[in-house]
Amino acid sequence: MLKDPLNLIETPTDTETLTFDGALVPFALVPSGPAGQIVRVGTLAGLESALAISHSVTNENKPYGTKRVNVRLSSTKVDSETGNSVTGFVQESFGLPKAVFTPAELNVMRQSLLAFLLFGETVTGHYSTIAEGTVQFNRLLLGES
């Protein structure tokens, strides 16, 4: 029998923790997440939440291909007026071409993006804490680009 040469996901067996509002919150593995995806569930601020990590290989950057990773944190609330479930989420995706770029180079790009999201254009000395950096995030949600 032939074996798939791409082992993109190692199946974890333990619980991961997230830091949320200064506290460590456990997220338990869901044993039967969708193919190509690891899903963990937990409770953030009293809300049912999920941490999903998916891996795929795309044909971007032909002929090299690109390994794509998507990390998504979502929480669900119930609309008190209608009873409908509503999910909000944040996610980060990155694509590492199979040639030319290194993980370290991609990480520098990722850190630059996170600094922009947290602090806006001026990082050095502009904000002293992450909490103060929500101004840039709010501006983006309001439609600024």
C-alpha positions, 0 to 999 in steps of 0.5 A, spaced: 500 500 500 502 506 498 503 512 503 501 519 503 508 522 502 505 529 506 504 528 513 502 535 514 499 534 521 501 530 527 495 528 531 496 532 538 493 528 544 493 533 550 490 540 552 493 546 550 492 553 554 491 560 551 492 566 555 485 570 555 485 576 559 491 574 563 488 567 565 490 561 562 484 557 559 484 550 557 482 548 550 481 540 549 482 536 543 476 535 539 477 527 537 474 528 530 475 535 527 475 536 519 480 532 515 486 537 515 484 540 521 486 540 528 480 543 533 480 544 540 474 547 544 474 551 551 470 557 554 473 564 553 469 569 558 463 564 558 463 563 551 463 557 547 470 558 543 474 554 538 481 554 536 482 551 529 489 550 526 489 547 519 494 545 514 494 545 506 499 545 500 497 549 495 499 550 488 501 558 489 508 559 487 508 554 481 512 550 480 514 550 488 507 550 491 506 553 498 504 550 505 499 554 508 497 554 515 491 557 518 489 559 525 482 561 527 480 563 534 472 563 534 467 565 540 459 564 539 454 568 543 446 567 542 442 574 540 438 575 546 432 578 541 432 572 536 435 566 539 440 566 533 447 563 534 452 569 532 460 567 531 466 572 531 473 570 530 480 572 529 485 568 524 492 568 522 494 565 515 501 564 513 503 561 506 511 558 506 513 557 499 517 550 498 523 554 496 526 561 497 523 563 503 525 560 510 520 560 516 525 565 519 523 570 514 516 569 514 516 570 522 519 577 521 513 578 516 508 576 521 511 580 527 511 586 522 504 585 521 502 583 528 506 590 530 502 594 525 495 591 528 497 592 535 500 599 534 499 602 527 504 605 523 509 608 529 511 602 533 517 605 537 515 608 543 507 610 541 504 605 545 506 602 552 501 596 552 498 591 548 491 594 551 493 601 548 494 598 541 486 597 540 486 603 537 489 601 530 484 594 531 478 599 532 480 603 526 481 597 521 474 595 523 471 601 522 473 601 515 480 605 515 485 602 510 
